[in-house]
Amino acid sequence: MSAVSVMAASGLFLAGCGGASEQETVDWTNGLCSSYATFQQAALVGPAPASDLPTQARNLSSYLGATATSLDRALTDLDGLGAAPVEGGDQAVTKFRDQLSRYRTAFQQARTQVDGLDLDSRTLQRDIEGAVAPVLSLQDADQDPLAGLDSQVTNAADKAPACQDLSRLSSSGG
């Protein structure tokens, strides 16, 4: 039997065994991307501007906390997805969870450091910059969560509105 015949037979067998419909796969993948978008939308807001450094630090702390909270929601959403109806889906969830967990750790660390700053310090600007280093280091990482996923997941992502939005935001530097 040729490899093509084996693959075709496997596909028919799986289809006959109640495999997920294309719409179910797209819906599940849309939920995957929606979880990530929860974080990305919060992160894009940025801290509220302020004219003085102490207020900048307080606004930064609020922003870091809100973004960390959005990461908690994103991880909860991932947990609620259920079993992946597509090959490579479980690996995609693991990739998203790992990336979002790293981001949550970085935002929480930065917030803790910002909250511990002496707002009366003459070196406050430098101290703020050092405190946000964990978050700034994320900019060096590959931020496209869809990159390198199984083709069945990326094919479904091409049809899922939340994934299309996520791809646009990722490619525009978001």
N, CA, C and O of each residue as an XYZ file, in Angstrom:
696
protein
N       0.845     -1.182      0.000
C       0.000      0.000      0.000
C       0.887      1.241      0.000
O       1.836      1.316      0.781
N       0.596      2.213     -0.860
C       1.414      3.420     -0.908
C       1.102      4.316      0.284
O       0.081      4.157      0.953
N       1.998      5.254      0.533
C       1.802      6.181      1.649
C       0.539      7.003      1.449
O      -0.176      7.299      2.406
N       0.265      7.373      0.191
C      -0.936      8.152     -0.098
C      -2.184      7.325      0.209
O      -3.154      7.844      0.761
N      -2.162      6.047     -0.147
C      -3.312      5.184      0.126
C      -3.534      5.025      1.619
O      -4.669      5.055      2.095
N      -2.447      4.857      2.351
C      -2.552      4.729      3.812
C      -3.138      6.001      4.410
O      -4.010      5.941      5.276
N      -2.656      7.157      3.946
C      -3.165      8.433      4.474
C      -4.639      8.604      4.131
O      -5.426      9.043      4.970
N      -5.020      8.256      2.890
C      -6.421      8.385      2.489
C      -7.296      7.450      3.314
O      -8.365      7.846      3.779
N      -6.848      6.215      3.496
C      -7.608      5.256      4.287
C      -7.720      5.730      5.730
O      -8.778      5.595      6.346
N      -6.640      6.282      6.273
C      -6.669      6.796      7.642
C      -7.660      7.930      7.762
O      -8.405      8.016      8.738
N      -7.667      8.805      6.764
C      -8.604      9.933      6.771
C     -10.042      9.461      6.725
O     -10.890      9.996      7.439
N     -10.332      8.465      5.897
C     -11.682      7.932      5.823
C     -12.070      7.255      7.131
O     -13.198      7.389      7.603
N     -11.123      6.529      7.705
C     -11.383      5.854      8.969
C     -11.703      6.874     10.056
O     -12.671      6.717     10.800
N     -10.892      7.911     10.143
C     -11.126      8.924     11.174
C     -12.429      9.667     10.927
O     -13.170      9.956     11.867
N     -12.711      9.976      9.667
C     -13.956     10.670      9.358
C     -15.154      9.797      9.725
O     -16.177     10.296     10.195
N     -15.018      8.506      9.509
C     -16.097      7.585      9.834
C     -16.250      7.371     11.324
O     -17.270      6.840     11.765
N     -15.268      7.767     12.108
C     -15.314      7.551     13.557
C     -15.747      8.802     14.304
O     -15.461      8.941     15.494
N     -16.425      9.705     13.630
C     -16.969     10.862     14.332
C     -15.974     11.977     14.532
O     -16.031     12.667     15.550
N     -15.053     12.184     13.589
C     -14.118     13.298     13.675
C     -14.877     14.612     13.700
O     -16.039     14.676     13.301
N     -14.231     15.634     14.160
C     -14.861     16.946     14.290
C     -15.142     17.527     12.910
O     -14.389     17.306     11.962
N     -16.214     18.257     12.818
C     -16.517     18.945     11.569
C     -15.565     20.128     11.415
O     -14.913     20.553     12.368
N     -15.504     20.636     10.212
C     -14.639     21.802      9.973
C     -15.073     22.973     10.848
O     -14.230     23.691     11.386
N     -16.387     23.168     10.995
C     -16.877     24.286     11.800
C     -16.501     24.117     13.267
O     -16.143     25.089     13.932
N     -16.578     22.885     13.777
C     -16.177     22.636     15.167
C     -14.695     22.957     15.358
O     -14.293     23.526     16.372
N     -13.906     22.583     14.374
C     -12.464     22.846     14.445
C     -12.192     24.342     14.392
O     -11.370     24.848     15.155
N     -12.871     25.054     13.501
C     -12.697     26.509     13.400
C     -13.158     27.178     14.699
O     -12.488     28.079     15.204
N     -14.286     26.743     15.233
C     -14.794     27.331     16.489
C     -13.813     27.110     17.638
O     -13.545     28.022     18.421
N     -13.282     25.893     17.733
C     -12.322     25.593     18.796
C     -11.070     26.451     18.627
O     -10.566     27.021     19.595
N     -10.577     26.539     17.405
C      -9.376     27.333     17.132
C      -9.642     28.809     17.382
O      -8.753     29.526     17.842
N     -10.842     29.269     17.089
C     -11.215     30.652     17.382
C     -11.141     30.902     18.889
O     -10.679     31.959     19.321
N     -11.592     29.937     19.686
C     -11.486     30.061     21.143
C     -10.044     30.105     21.609
O      -9.706     30.834     22.541
N      -9.200     29.329     20.964
C      -7.771     29.338     21.275
C      -7.200     30.737     21.070
O      -6.520     31.280     21.940
N      -7.488     31.306     19.908
C      -6.965     32.639     19.602
C      -7.612     33.715     20.469
O      -6.957     34.690     20.839
N      -8.884     33.545     20.793
C      -9.568     34.511     21.660
C      -8.908     34.598     23.022
O      -8.821     35.676     23.609
N      -8.440     33.454     23.528
C      -7.789     33.464     24.839
C      -6.541     34.348     24.792
O      -6.298     35.130     25.711
N      -5.767     34.225     23.745
C      -4.549     35.018     23.613
C      -4.887     36.493     23.396
O      -4.213     37.379     23.922
N      -5.940     36.743     22.616
C      -6.337     38.119     22.327
C      -6.749     38.866     23.594
O      -6.588     40.084     23.677
N      -7.279     38.142     24.579
C      -7.641     38.759     25.858
C      -6.434     39.471     26.452
O      -6.534     40.609     26.910
N      -5.299     38.794     26.441
C      -4.068     39.397     26.936
C      -3.594     40.509     26.002
O      -3.273     41.608     26.454
N      -3.552     40.228     24.723
C      -2.962     41.166     23.777
C      -3.696     42.505     23.782
O      -3.067     43.560     23.707
N      -5.005     42.464     23.869
C      -5.778     43.702     23.896
C      -5.479     44.511     25.154
O      -5.391     45.737     25.089
N      -5.322     43.853     26.282
C      -4.982     44.553     27.521
C      -3.579     45.142     27.448
O      -3.343     46.262     27.902
N      -2.653     44.384     26.876
C      -1.266     44.845     26.793
C      -1.134     46.062     25.884
O      -0.299     46.932     26.132
N      -1.944     46.128     24.843
C      -1.849     47.242     23.896
C      -2.337     48.563     24.463
O      -1.999     49.626     23.943
N      -3.125     48.504     25.520
C      -3.646     49.736     26.131
C      -2.509     50.606     26.652
O      -2.499     51.818     26.438
N      -1.565     49.994     27.326
C      -0.445     50.738     27.898
C      -0.861     51.515     29.129
O      -2.051     51.674     29.401
N       0.118     51.999     29.873
C      -0.197     52.782     31.072
C      -0.715     54.167     30.695
O      -0.360     54.721     29.655
N      -1.556     54.705     31.558
C      -2.068     56.059     31.340
C      -0.916     57.050     31.447
O      -0.058     56.911     32.319
N      -0.890     58.045     30.572
C       0.190     59.034     30.628
C       0.077     59.887     31.897
O      -1.004     60.061     32.461
N       1.205     60.400     32.315
C       1.249     61.280     33.489
C       2.406     62.250     33.320
O       3.388     61.957     32.637
N       2.277     63.392     33.944
C       3.304     64.429     33.790
C       4.438     64.305     34.803
O       5.498     64.904     34.618
N       4.230     63.539     35.866
C       5.292     63.404     36.868
C       5.621     61.929     37.077
O       4.784     61.054     36.858
N       6.843     61.674     37.501
C       7.326     60.299     37.650
C       6.562     59.475     38.676
O       6.253     58.318     38.390
N       6.240     60.002     39.853
C       5.485     59.184     40.806
C       4.133     58.717     40.242
O       3.733     57.570     40.443
N       3.442     59.609     39.541
C       2.160     59.227     38.938
C       2.392     58.240     37.804
O       1.597     57.318     37.621
N       3.458     58.414     37.042
C       3.797     57.459     35.994
C       3.999     56.069     36.594
O       3.535     55.073     36.039
N       4.689     56.010     37.719
C       4.937     54.716     38.375
C       3.627     54.087     38.842
O       3.423     52.885     38.674
N       2.749     54.883     39.421
C       1.456     54.350     39.873
C       0.614     53.874     38.683
O      -0.019     52.821     38.753
N       0.607     54.644     37.599
C      -0.140     54.247     36.403
C       0.456     52.981     35.782
O      -0.268     52.114     35.294
N       1.763     52.893     35.810
C       2.442     51.716     35.300
C       2.066     50.492     36.129
O       1.819     49.419     35.577
N       2.022     50.644     37.433
C       1.629     49.542     38.308
C       0.209     49.069     37.991
O      -0.052     47.867     37.932
N      -0.701     50.017     37.790
C      -2.083     49.664     37.446
C      -2.144     48.913     36.128
O      -2.845     47.909     36.006
N      -1.410     49.402     35.151
C      -1.367     48.749     33.841
C      -0.801     47.338     33.941
O      -1.364     46.399     33.379
N       0.307     47.187     34.652
C       0.928     45.869     34.801
C      -0.016     44.898     35.512
O      -0.112     43.726     35.147
N      -0.709     45.404     36.530
C      -1.668     44.566     37.255
C      -2.850     44.169     36.382
O      -3.272     43.013     36.400
N      -3.385     45.112     35.620
C      -4.519     44.816     34.738
C      -4.115     43.813     33.661
O      -4.894     42.928     33.306
N      -2.908     43.950     33.148
C      -2.450     43.028     32.119
C      -2.219     41.638     32.716
O      -2.550     40.636     32.082
N      -1.662     41.564     33.914
C      -1.482     40.269     34.573
C      -2.838     39.605     34.820
O      -2.971     38.389     34.674
N      -3.838     40.396     35.191
C      -5.188     39.861     35.390
C      -5.758     39.334     34.073
O      -6.422     38.298     34.051
N      -5.498     40.050     32.973
C      -5.977     39.571     31.676
C      -5.284     38.259     31.302
O      -5.876     37.401     30.648
N      -4.047     38.114     31.716
C      -3.328     36.859     31.468
C      -3.938     35.709     32.276
O      -4.025     34.580     31.793
N      -4.354     36.003     33.497
C      -5.050     34.984     34.294
C      -6.332     34.545     33.579
O      -6.631     33.353     33.506
N      -7.093     35.525     33.048
C      -8.322     35.203     32.310
C      -8.010     34.386     31.061
O      -8.716     33.429     30.743
N      -6.952     34.768     30.359
C      -6.569     34.045     29.134
C      -6.231     32.592     29.450
O      -6.620     31.684     28.715
N      -5.511     32.377     30.538
C      -5.154     31.006     30.919
C      -6.387     30.210     31.347
O      -6.483     29.018     31.058
N      -7.318     30.853     32.025
C      -8.573     30.208     32.392
C      -9.372     29.843     31.141
O      -9.957     28.763     31.060
N      -9.389     30.757     30.165
C     -10.076     30.480     28.902
C      -9.458     29.275     28.200
O     -10.176     28.443     27.644
N      -8.133     29.178     28.224
C      -7.467     28.025     27.614
C      -7.911     26.729     28.291
O      -8.179     25.725     27.630
N      -7.984     26.772     29.614
C      -8.397     25.578     30.359
C      -9.826     25.168     30.001
O     -10.166     23.987     30.070
N     -10.654     26.126     29.623
C     -12.044     25.855     29.289
C     -12.280     25.405     27.855
O     -13.417     25.117     27.480
N     -11.236     25.340     27.054
C     -11.410     24.961     25.647
C     -11.889     23.530     25.456
O     -12.625     23.243     24.512
N     -11.491     22.658     26.315
C     -11.829     21.255     26.136
C     -10.848     20.580     25.198
O      -9.852     21.173     24.782
N     -11.143     19.344     24.875
C     -10.244     18.547     24.033
C     -10.140     19.148     22.638
O     -11.122     19.635     22.078
N      -8.956     19.104     22.104
C      -8.707     19.630     20.761
C      -9.342     18.711     19.722
O      -9.104     17.503     19.742
N     -10.150     19.270     18.810
C     -10.777     18.442     17.783
C      -9.913     18.286     16.533
O     -10.349     17.726     15.528
N      -8.694     18.785     16.611
C      -7.823     18.799     15.448
C      -6.428     18.342     15.847
O      -5.961     18.633     16.948
N      -5.771     17.629     14.949
C      -4.401     17.195     15.215
C      -3.528     18.427     15.418
O      -3.618     19.394     14.661
N      -2.694     18.386     16.432
C      -1.821     19.512     16.742
C      -2.455     20.506     17.694
O      -1.792     21.436     18.153
N      -3.731     20.322     17.994
C      -4.427     21.257     18.883
C      -3.889     21.244     20.301
O      -3.737     22.293     20.927
N      -3.602     20.053     20.803
C      -3.069     19.965     22.167
C      -1.706     20.646     22.264
O      -1.403     21.299     23.262
N      -0.890     20.492     21.228
C       0.420     21.163     21.204
C       0.241     22.676     21.129
O       1.015     23.423     21.728
N      -0.778     23.133     20.394
C      -1.051     24.570     20.303
C      -1.440     25.121     21.670
O      -0.973     26.187     22.072
N      -2.296     24.392     22.382
C      -2.703     24.829     23.726
C      -1.481     24.900     24.632
O      -1.324     25.855     25.393
N      -0.625     23.906     24.554
C       0.583     23.901     25.378
C       1.467     25.106     25.037
O       1.989     25.766     25.935
N       1.632     25.390     23.750
C       2.444     26.539     23.335
C       1.833     27.835     23.859
O       2.541     28.670     24.423
N       0.529     28.008     23.678
C      -0.138     29.218     24.147
C      -0.010     29.331     25.666
O       0.313     30.400     26.184
N      -0.264     28.221     26.386
C      -0.209     28.247     27.849
C       1.200     28.611     28.333
O       1.362     29.420     29.246
N       2.211     28.005     27.712
C       3.595     28.296     28.109
C       3.936     29.761     27.873
O       4.533     30.416     28.728
N       3.553     30.264     26.712
C       3.865     31.660     26.384
C       3.109     32.617     27.307
O       3.696     33.560     27.837
N       1.828     32.381     27.499
C       1.041     33.257     28.368
C       1.511     33.178     29.817
O       1.488     34.182     30.529
N       1.932     32.012     30.256
C       2.455     31.867     31.626
C       3.745     32.654     31.797
O       3.950     33.300     32.825
N       4.618     32.603     30.790
C       5.858     33.414     30.844
C       5.519     34.893     30.906
O       6.130     35.644     31.667
N       4.556     35.308     30.114
C       4.153     36.713     30.105
C       3.574     37.113     31.464
O       3.894     38.176     31.995
N       2.718     36.251     32.023
C       2.117     36.565     33.323
C       3.208     36.726     34.376
O       3.162     37.662     35.174
N       4.172     35.839     34.387
C       5.279     35.931     35.343
C       6.022     37.250     35.176
O       6.344     37.912     36.163
N       6.295     37.631     33.936
C       7.034     38.875     33.680
C       6.230     40.099     34.133
O       6.784     41.005     34.754
N       4.942     40.131     33.829
C       4.119     41.282     34.227
C       3.967     41.342     35.742
O       3.985     42.427     36.323
N       3.817     40.186     36.387
C       3.704     40.177     37.850
C       5.015     40.620     38.500
O       5.002     41.391     39.460
N       6.149     40.133     37.978
C       7.446     40.544     38.523
C       7.640     42.048     38.369
O       8.075     42.722     39.302
N       7.319     42.566     37.200
C       7.488     43.996     36.967
C       6.592     44.806     37.901
O       7.025     45.818     38.452
N       5.357     44.369     38.079
C       4.463     45.112     38.961
C       4.992     45.101     40.399
O       4.975     46.131     41.074
N       5.452     43.960     40.860
C       6.006     43.864     42.207
C       7.182     44.833     42.361
O       7.316     45.513     43.379
N       8.023     44.881     41.336
C       9.187     45.777     41.404
C       8.772     47.246     41.355
O       9.330     48.073     42.076
N       7.797     47.574     40.509
C       7.325     48.962     40.433
C       6.686     49.359     41.764
O       6.914     50.459     42.267
N       5.890     48.457     42.327
C       5.232     48.763     43.605
C       6.239     48.968     44.733
O       5.935     49.645     45.715
N       7.420     48.399     44.608
C       8.437     48.539     45.647
C       9.350     49.743     45.471
O      10.263     49.942     46.272
N       9.124     50.545     44.443
C       9.997     51.689     44.190
C       9.763     52.805     45.201
O       8.652     53.005     45.691
N      10.822     53.512     45.491
C      10.750     54.720     46.309
C      10.360     55.855     45.367
O      11.166     56.297     44.549
N       9.130     56.319     45.487
C       8.627     57.347     44.568
C       9.280     58.702     44.773
O       9.106     59.602     43.951
N      10.023     58.861     45.850
C      10.733     60.117     46.116
C      12.200     60.046     45.703
O      12.942     61.010     45.888
N      12.616     58.930     45.155
C      14.016     58.744     44.785
C      14.408     59.650     43.620
O      13.625     59.902     42.704
N      15.656     60.132     43.692
C      16.180     60.957     42.597
C      16.471     60.095     41.373
O      16.654     60.622     40.276
N      16.514     58.787     41.547
C      16.803     57.871     40.431
C      15.541     57.134     39.972
O      15.626     56.045     39.404
N      14.382     57.727     40.218
C      13.123     57.049     39.937
C      12.990     56.652     38.463
O      12.531     55.550     38.164
N      13.378     57.518     37.556
C      13.267     57.183     36.128
C      14.064     55.916     35.818
O      13.550     54.997     35.180
N      15.289     55.869     36.257
C      16.136     54.689     36.038
C      15.568     53.472     36.766
O      15.611     52.355     36.250
N      15.040     53.696     37.963
C      14.459     52.599     38.739
C      13.229     52.008     38.024
O      13.033     50.792     38.018
N      12.416     52.868     37.431
C      11.245     52.410     36.680
C      11.697     51.565     35.491
O      11.147     50.495     35.231
N      12.686     52.051     34.788
C      13.199     51.328     33.618
C      13.724     49.953     34.015
O      13.503     48.971     33.305
N      14.408     49.883     35.132
C      14.900     48.589     35.608
C      13.769     47.674     36.046
O      13.838     46.460     35.856
N      12.732     48.252     36.628
C      11.607     47.454     37.130
C      10.826     46.793     35.996
O      10.295     45.696     36.168
N      10.754     47.443     34.851
C       9.975     46.876     33.750
C      10.825     45.981     32.833
O      10.341     45.509     31.805
N      12.070     45.754     33.201
C      12.955     44.912     32.391
C      12.351     43.533     32.083
O      12.501     43.058     30.958
N      11.666     42.863     33.047
C      11.087     41.559     32.708
C      10.081     41.639     31.542
O      10.011     40.731     30.714
N       9.317     42.718     31.491
C       8.335     42.882     30.413
C       9.037     43.268     29.117
O       8.690     42.763     28.049
N      10.011     44.148     29.202
C      10.734     44.564     27.998
C      11.470     43.398     27.353
O      11.634     43.367     26.134
N      11.909     42.447     28.151
C      12.612     41.291     27.593
C      11.682     40.423     26.743
O      12.151     39.651     25.907
N      10.384     40.541     26.948
C       9.426     39.777     26.149
C       9.434     40.230     24.694
O       9.083     39.454     23.804
N       9.823     41.461     24.443
C       9.847     41.987     23.084
C      10.845     41.241     22.215
O      10.716     41.238     20.991
N      11.830     40.614     22.823
C      12.834     39.875     22.073
C      12.356     38.486     21.687
O      12.965     37.829     20.843
N      11.267     38.036     22.300
C      10.759     36.689     22.042
C       9.851     36.701     20.812
O       9.294     37.736     20.443
N       9.714     35.540     20.191
C       8.775     35.400     19.080
C       7.377     35.599     19.636
O       6.922     34.808     20.462
N       6.698     36.632     19.202
C       5.405     36.952     19.777
C       4.229     36.442     18.970
O       3.086     36.605     19.397
N       4.468     35.826     17.812
C       3.357     35.289     17.030
C       3.023     33.896     17.555
O       3.741     32.937     17.272
N       1.938     33.782     18.317
C       1.624     32.482     18.906
C       1.202     31.439     17.879
O       1.193     30.246     18.181
N       0.852     31.871     16.673
C       0.417     30.930     15.645
C       1.584     30.356     14.846
O       1.418     29.386     14.107
N       2.759     30.953     14.996
C       3.923     30.494     14.234
C       4.331     29.092     14.673
O       4.407     28.793     15.864
N       4.588     28.252     13.697
C       5.112     26.925     13.974
C       4.098     25.893     14.438
O       4.482     24.811     14.882
N       2.813     26.208     14.343
C       1.803     25.243     14.764
C       1.514     24.244     13.643
O       1.831     24.497     12.481
N       0.914     23.118     13.997
C       0.524     22.096     13.036
C      -0.354     22.715     11.944
O      -1.146     23.617     12.217
N      -0.212     22.234     10.729
C      -0.945     22.807      9.594
C      -2.462     22.719      9.774
O      -3.184     23.586      9.283
N      -2.954     21.700     10.460
C      -4.399     21.614     10.675
C      -4.894     22.748     11.575
O      -6.002     23.253     11.396
N      -4.075     23.138     12.529
C      -4.442     24.256     13.400
C      -4.355     25.555     12.615
O      -5.258     26.388     12.696
N      -3.288     25.738     11.862
C      -3.153     26.995     11.107
C      -4.202     27.100     10.003
O      -4.648     28.203      9.685
N      -4.603     25.973      9.413
C      -5.679     26.014      8.413
C      -6.985     26.460      9.054
O      -7.715     27.267      8.478
N      -7.283     25.945     10.230
C      -8.485     26.373     10.951
C      -8.344     27.832     11.389
O      -9.317     28.586     11.371
N      -7.138     28.224     11.781
C      -6.892     29.607     12.208
C      -7.137     30.592     11.067
O      -7.575     31.720     11.295
N      -6.854     30.164      9.846
C      -7.098     31.033      8.688
C      -8.573     31.392      8.541
O      -8.908     32.409      7.932
N      -9.451     30.565      9.094
C     -10.900     30.771      8.981
C     -11.518     31.320     10.261
O     -12.693     31.689     10.269
N     -10.757     31.379     11.327
C     -11.276     31.810     12.625
C     -11.060     33.316     12.801
O      -9.922     33.781     12.753
N     -12.130     34.077     13.002
C     -12.007     35.539     13.108
C     -11.012     36.003     14.173
O     -10.234     36.924     13.925
N     -11.027     35.386     15.342
C     -10.110     35.823     16.410
C      -8.662     35.574     16.017
O      -7.779     36.343     16.397
N      -8.405     34.515     15.264
C      -7.041     34.220     14.827
C      -6.588     35.208     13.756
O      -5.425     35.610     13.726
N      -7.501     35.591     12.888
C      -7.165     36.588     11.874
C      -6.815     37.915     12.545
O      -5.848     38.571     12.159
N      -7.598     38.309     13.544
C      -7.304     39.541     14.291
C      -5.952     39.430     14.994
O      -5.161     40.373     14.995
N      -5.704     38.274     15.586
C      -4.458     38.042     16.310
C      -3.262     38.141     15.355
O      -2.237     38.728     15.702
N      -3.392     37.575     14.170
C      -2.315     37.645     13.182
C      -2.051     39.080     12.756
O      -0.900     39.484     12.594
N      -3.118     39.850     12.574
C      -2.951     41.270     12.197
C      -2.240     42.043     13.305
O      -1.337     42.835     13.036
N      -2.650     41.809     14.551
C      -2.026     42.504     15.676
C      -0.564     42.097     15.825
O       0.290     42.943     16.088
N      -0.267     40.798     15.657
C       1.106     40.307     15.790
C       1.998     40.872     14.703
O       3.142     41.243     14.968
N       1.484     40.942     13.474
C       2.312     41.427     12.371
C       2.482     42.935     12.405
O       3.407     43.465     11.789
N       1.600     43.639     13.120
C       1.746     45.090     13.228
C       2.563     45.491     14.452
O       2.639     46.671     14.793
N       3.177     44.503     15.113
C       4.036     44.799     16.254
C       3.319     44.791     17.564
O       3.892     45.226     18.563
N       2.068     44.313     17.625
C       1.292     44.320     18.858
C       1.545     43.214     19.756
O       0.937     43.134     20.823
